[in-house]
Amino acid sequence: TASLAMLAGGAVTTRRLLAAPEVRRPSRRFVMPASPPYRETDSLLDAVDVISEGNLFRPDRTRPDSAAVLASVLGGMPGPPPPPRPPKPPLRLRGLVGGPPWDALIEGIPGHDGAVVARVGQTLGGITVRAVRRDTVIAQGMDTTWKLTIARGW
């Protein structure tokens, strides 16, 4: 009897040791948010209706008033367009005079006929001479900077 009791006790102990421990987890219930009710959307069909009703090639369709379209885009009636800018003069360097400091003979300055002798810093017809070197003149004015060189002969 003692042997049987020992054998039964050992079996119970072995079963406890080999059994996986029971882990208790807190119970959390996942609640799915309610989905919006299913609606059948006919946005594509609505767009097709709008396009077919507004047939671009129908005979009675007329051109929209461009002034009204511009007014709606710009937020008001546009004024007259600004006047065109005067054309920029074609400047040409005809020659250089002297030695350092150099003077330039420039042709095409507004308000002057023929070639004009210009020095560094001088403003003629709205054009300022910025630099005069032995073969190049830098002139600036009318939102433009010119780099003038003497044309070489053939």
Secondary structure as UniProt FT lines:
FT   HELIX           2..18
FT   HELIX           43..53
FT   TURN            56..57
FT   TURN            59..60
FT   HELIX           66..74
FT   STRAND          92..97
FT   STRAND          103..107
FT   TURN            110..111
FT   STRAND          115..118
FT   TURN            120..121
FT   STRAND          123..124
FT   TURN            125..126
FT   STRAND          127..132
FT   STRAND          136..141
FT   TURN            142..143
FT   STRAND          144..149
//
